[in-house]
Amino acid sequence: MATSKRNALIIVSAVFLGIIVGLVISTNFNLIFNSVASDDKTAANSELMAVDPATSEDEPALASSGSTDSYSIDSDDVDALFALEKAYINVSKQVKPWVVTITSEKYIKYRMFDPWRDFFGGDLFDFFGRRREQQDDGRERERTFVQEGLGSGVIVSADGYILTNNHVVQQADQIRVLTTDKEEYEAELVGRDDKTDVAVVRIKGKNLPYAKIGDSDKIEVGQIVLAFGNPFSKELQATVTNGIISAKGRSGIGTGTYYQDFIQTTAAINPGNSGGALVNLRGELIGINTAIMSRSGGFQGIGFAIPINMAKHAMNMLIEKGYVVRGYLGVIPQALDAEMAEAFGVKEKRGALIASVEKGTPADKAGIKEEDIVVAINGNPINDDVDFRLRIAEYEPDSKVVLKVFRNGKYLDITVKLAERPDDKPQKAIAQKETEKLGIKVTNLTDVLARRSGYEGLSGVLVTEVERTSQAYRKGVREGDLISSINRHPVESVRDYNRIVNKVDKGDVLVIRLKKRVGETISNYYVTIRMSDE
């Protein structure tokens, strides 16, 4: 009897324990949550939003519903993107035919001076197989280097005028143009302008596709643009890149040009793109790609183009006259900042301070004085010294302009008759004139030429040709020599060379400091040349 009661108690206890264990297990596995799921979700969502205040109010609802409707693409957005894509395609088809590849070649001849020839004679050198390419004075061997250049250009007329950069074609002995239909032409240099880095060449073609010229004065920052050109090689001809206009009126970027008013763009520009087209979404030419700012040598999001209005002004004069004619005042302007304006007592925080006035110039004759502050030209406000130079240059020589000048607390209106810039002359004619004067032709010492000729780390201009009947040749100047100074003035470029020689009067004597390379040795060598009286 006692045993039966004990067994019954054990069974009841086991059943009760099983019920308790079942409840615990079912609770841990969430098997009884369905009845209170919505309330607990609400509570959970409320707790989530309280813990993470950065989460938007809509996000929990999206997560709970599991719906993807809110992530669907708006058809209007897609249509807008397709419209933009279509614009890119249409502009590319329209522009590509009038963007060309320009290749240039510069032939550089120089002579290797061989002092051992006087000792051993020609037979010994011939015995060891050292053949002379050309032997004019018995101790020199002539070498010729071909310096190749690559750039882009824009056809601007049906009869073959092409707009490009000066640095693409300057000093080239041969210029060739390759069109997108694979036609190749020899090109003639019409004229070039180093002050704006603009040049014009011409090919003998008919009914050529040509650019639709836009108005760069109407462009806006943020506007979408496309850049066309030939980066790095001819194989990448007619490459198209896109971007926006980042800024207008950029200057002081170190291109070596006197007049700077660049368009800054994010459209990729690389070596070989120089001279190519910058266009808007209407396919209008608004700029000529010119330069980049980079620490790597490649594109880093900052490119520059010459505004087409500036390029067009230079282009028209190059076609008409062979050089660019600009108004000339004869002053050196300086930007006026706020502190300087306060010091001079001028209300405007803009304008151009006249730092100096050259004697005998239009400014001097009109009474412009040092420390005058020009705030307007013909009633149009002046922003700074760059704006001032550009405005004066836009006027033709002999034009009369009225300068609003602040002087000693008063505003004056001074009328000036502009002249022609003294250095605005045909650059091809200048190069020929210098050769006639000294019997010497020179070229800039590029990195490539410095390596080839053994003048790395030095500065000067490389002599590429010497007339055999000239004083220079008789005094020992030879192709391959490096001119480092004239009359003790450093010569670092062809421009320096021309400037110094042009200032020398007839009958005066020039002292030219050369560097001559003999084997592995570079020696200084001085020659004197008397300027011709003719």
Residue pairs with C-beta under 8 A, 6 or more apart in sequence:
26 32
33 40
41 64
45 60
45 64
48 55
48 60
49 55
49 57
49 60
62 70
87 281
88 226
88 240
88 242
90 283
91 226
91 279
91 281
91 282
91 283
92 226
92 240
94 283
95 211
95 226
95 228
95 240
95 277
95 279
95 283
96 180
96 228
96 238
96 240
97 179
97 180
97 181
97 209
98 154
98 155
98 208
98 209
98 210
98 211
98 277
99 152
99 153
99 154
99 155
99 180
99 228
99 229
99 238
99 276
99 277
100 152
100 153
100 154
100 155
100 162
100 177
100 178
100 179
100 180
101 150
101 151
101 152
101 153
101 177
101 178
101 179
101 230
101 234
101 237
102 150
102 151
102 152
102 153
102 162
102 164
102 168
102 169
102 175
102 176
102 177
102 178
102 187
102 201
102 275
103 148
103 149
103 150
103 151
103 175
103 176
103 178
103 234
104 148
104 149
104 150
104 151
104 168
104 169
104 172
104 174
104 175
104 176
105 146
105 147
105 148
105 149
105 172
105 173
105 174
106 146
106 147
106 148
106 149
106 171
106 172
106 173
106 443
107 144
107 145
107 146
107 147
107 173
107 174
108 144
108 145
108 146
108 147
108 443
108 449
108 462
108 464
109 142
109 143
109 144
109 145
109 464
109 465
109 479
110 142
110 143
110 145
110 453
110 462
110 463
110 464
110 478
110 479
110 480
110 481
111 140
111 141
111 142
111 143
111 478
111 479
111 480
112 140
112 141
112 142
112 143
112 480
113 139
113 140
113 478
113 480
113 516
113 517
113 518
114 139
114 140
114 141
115 139
115 518
117 125
117 138
117 139
118 138
118 139
122 132
122 135
122 138
125 132
132 141
133 141
133 142
133 143
134 141
134 142
135 141
136 142
140 478
142 479
143 480
145 449
145 452
147 446
147 448
147 449
149 168
149 169
149 172
150 230
150 232
150 233
150 234
150 271
150 272
151 164
151 165
151 167
151 168
151 169
151 230
151 272
151 273
151 274
151 275
151 276
152 164
152 168
152 228
152 229
152 230
152 272
152 273
152 274
152 275
152 276
152 277
152 289
153 162
153 163
153 164
153 168
153 177
153 201
153 275
153 276
154 162
154 163
154 164
154 211
154 275
154 276
154 277
154 285
154 288
155 161
155 162
155 208
155 209
155 210
155 211
156 162
156 163
156 210
156 211
156 213
156 315
157 208
157 210
158 206
158 207
158 208
158 210
159 205
159 206
159 208
160 185
160 202
160 203
160 204
160 205
160 206
160 208
161 190
161 200
161 201
161 202
161 315
161 319
162 177
162 187
162 200
162 201
162 202
162 203
163 198
163 199
163 200
163 211
163 275
163 288
163 311
163 315
164 198
164 199
164 200
164 201
164 274
164 275
164 288
165 197
165 198
165 199
165 274
165 275
165 288
165 290
165 306
166 192
166 193
166 194
166 196
166 197
166 198
166 199
167 197
167 274
168 199
168 274
168 275
169 175
169 189
169 192
169 199
169 201
170 192
170 194
170 199
171 443
171 444
171 494
172 189
174 186
175 186
175 187
175 188
175 189
175 201
176 184
176 185
176 186
176 187
177 184
177 185
177 186
177 187
177 201
177 203
178 184
178 185
178 234
178 237
179 185
179 208
180 237
180 238
183 205
185 203
185 204
185 205
186 203
187 201
187 202
187 203
188 201
188 202
188 203
189 199
189 200
189 201
189 428
190 199
190 200
190 201
190 202
190 318
190 319
190 322
191 199
191 200
191 318
191 319
191 321
191 322
191 323
191 324
191 426
191 427
191 428
192 198
192 199
192 200
192 318
192 427
193 199
193 314
193 318
193 323
193 324
193 427
194 256
194 257
194 427
194 495
195 257
195 258
195 259
195 324
196 257
196 258
196 259
196 306
196 310
196 311
196 314
196 324
197 255
197 256
197 257
197 290
197 306
198 288
198 306
198 310
198 311
198 314
198 315
198 318
198 324
199 318
200 315
200 318
200 319
211 277
211 285
212 282
212 283
212 284
212 285
213 284
213 285
213 308
213 312
214 279
214 280
214 282
214 284
214 285
214 286
214 308
215 284
215 286
215 308
215 309
216 263
216 286
216 287
216 307
216 308
216 309
216 310
217 307
217 309
219 245
219 248
219 263
219 280
219 286
219 307
220 245
221 244
221 245
221 246
221 247
221 248
222 244
222 245
223 244
223 245
223 280
224 242
224 243
224 244
224 280
224 281
225 242
225 243
225 244
225 245
225 265
225 267
225 278
225 279
225 280
225 286
225 287
226 240
226 241
226 242
226 267
226 278
226 279
226 281
227 240
227 241
227 242
227 243
227 265
227 267
227 268
227 269
227 273
227 276
227 277
227 278
227 289
227 303
227 305
228 238
228 239
228 240
228 276
228 277
228 278
228 279
229 238
229 239
229 269
229 270
229 272
229 273
229 274
229 275
229 276
229 277
229 289
230 236
230 237
230 238
230 239
230 272
230 273
230 276
231 239
231 268
231 269
231 270
231 271
231 272
231 273
232 270
232 271
232 272
233 272
236 272
239 273
241 267
241 268
241 269
242 267
243 265
243 266
243 267
243 268
243 303
244 265
244 266
244 267
245 263
245 264
245 265
246 264
246 265
246 266
246 302
247 263
247 264
248 263
248 264
249 261
249 262
249 386
250 260
250 261
250 262
250 263
250 264
250 304
251 260
251 261
251 262
251 386
252 260
252 386
253 260
253 262
253 291
253 293
253 304
255 290
255 291
255 304
258 389
259 310
259 389
259 390
259 393
260 386
261 306
261 307
261 310
261 386
261 390
262 290
262 291
262 304
262 305
262 306
262 307
263 278
263 286
263 287
263 304
263 305
263 306
263 307
264 302
264 303
264 304
265 278
265 287
265 303
265 304
265 305
266 301
266 302
266 303
267 278
267 303
268 299
268 303
269 276
269 289
269 291
269 292
269 299
269 303
269 304
269 305
270 292
270 298
270 299
271 297
273 289
274 289
274 290
274 291
275 288
275 289
275 290
276 288
276 289
277 285
277 287
277 288
277 289
278 285
278 286
278 287
278 288
278 289
278 305
279 285
279 286
280 286
285 308
286 305
286 307
286 308
287 305
287 306
287 307
287 308
287 311
288 305
288 306
288 308
288 311
289 303
289 304
289 305
290 304
290 305
290 306
291 303
291 304
292 299
292 300
292 302
292 303
292 304
293 300
293 302
293 303
293 304
294 300
294 302
310 390
313 324
313 394
314 324
317 323
317 324
317 325
318 324
321 426
322 426
322 428
323 424
323 425
323 426
323 427
324 424
325 396
325 397
325 420
325 421
325 424
326 392
326 393
326 394
326 395
326 397
326 420
326 421
326 424
327 392
327 393
327 394
327 395
327 396
327 397
327 399
327 401
327 418
327 419
327 420
327 421
328 361
328 362
328 392
328 397
328 418
328 419
328 420
328 421
328 422
328 424
329 361
329 362
329 363
329 368
329 392
329 416
329 418
330 357
330 358
330 360
330 361
330 362
330 363
330 364
330 419
331 354
331 355
331 356
331 357
331 358
331 361
331 363
331 368
332 354
332 355
332 356
332 358
333 352
333 353
333 354
333 355
333 374
333 385
333 388
333 389
334 352
334 353
334 354
334 355
334 385
335 352
335 353
335 384
335 385
335 386
336 344
336 346
336 348
336 349
336 350
336 351
336 352
336 353
336 373
336 384
336 385
337 349
338 349
340 353
341 347
341 348
341 349
341 350
341 351
341 373
344 353
344 371
344 373
344 406
345 409
346 373
346 375
346 406
348 375
348 381
348 406
350 375
350 381
350 382
350 383
350 384
351 373
351 374
351 375
351 382
351 383
351 384
351 388
351 406
352 373
352 374
352 382
352 384
352 385
352 387
352 388
353 371
353 372
353 373
353 385
354 363
354 368
354 369
354 370
354 371
354 372
354 373
354 374
355 370
356 370
357 363
357 364
357 368
357 369
357 370
358 364
361 419
362 416
362 417
362 418
362 419
363 416
366 414
366 415
366 416
366 417
367 414
368 403
368 405
368 414
368 416
369 407
371 407
372 405
372 406
372 407
373 405
373 406
373 407
374 382
374 388
374 403
374 404
374 405
375 381
375 382
375 404
375 405
375 406
375 411
376 382
376 403
376 404
377 388
377 391
377 392
377 401
377 402
377 403
377 404
378 401
378 402
379 402
379 404
380 391
382 388
382 391
392 401
392 418
395 401
395 418
396 418
397 418
397 419
397 420
398 417
398 418
398 419
399 417
399 418
400 415
400 416
400 417
400 418
401 415
401 416
401 418
402 413
402 414
402 415
402 416
403 413
403 414
403 415
403 416
404 411
404 412
404 413
405 411
405 412
405 413
405 414
406 412
430 498
431 441
431 498
434 440
434 441
434 497
434 498
434 501
435 441
435 465
435 467
437 501
437 531
437 532
438 470
438 471
438 472
438 501
438 510
438 529
439 466
439 467
439 469
439 470
439 471
439 472
439 473
440 463
440 465
440 466
440 467
440 470
440 472
440 477
440 483
441 463
441 464
441 465
441 466
442 461
442 462
442 463
442 464
442 483
442 494
442 497
443 449
443 461
443 462
443 464
443 494
444 461
444 462
444 493
444 494
445 455
445 458
445 459
445 460
445 461
445 462
445 482
449 455
449 462
450 456
450 457
450 458
453 462
453 480
453 482
453 517
454 517
454 520
454 522
455 462
455 482
455 515
455 517
455 522
458 482
458 484
458 515
458 522
459 484
459 490
459 492
460 482
460 483
460 484
460 485
460 491
460 492
460 515
461 482
461 483
461 491
461 492
461 493
461 494
461 496
461 497
462 480
462 481
462 482
462 483
463 477
463 478
463 479
463 480
463 481
463 482
463 483
464 479
465 479
466 472
466 473
466 477
466 478
466 479
467 473
471 529
471 530
472 527
472 529
475 527
475 528
475 529
476 525
476 527
477 512
477 514
477 527
478 516
480 517
481 514
481 515
481 516
481 525
482 514
482 515
482 516
482 517
483 491
483 497
483 512
483 513
483 514
484 490
484 491
484 513
484 514
484 515
485 491
485 512
485 513
486 497
486 500
486 501
486 510
486 511
486 512
486 513
487 500
487 504
487 510
487 511
488 511
488 513
489 496
489 500
490 496
491 497
491 500
501 510
504 510
504 531
505 531
506 531
506 532
506 533
506 534
507 530
507 531
507 533
508 530
508 531
509 528
509 529
509 530
509 531
510 528
510 529
510 530
510 531
511 526
511 527
511 528
512 526
512 527
512 528
512 529
513 524
513 525
513 526
514 524
514 525
514 526
514 527
515 522
515 523
515 524
515 525
516 522
516 523
516 524
516 525
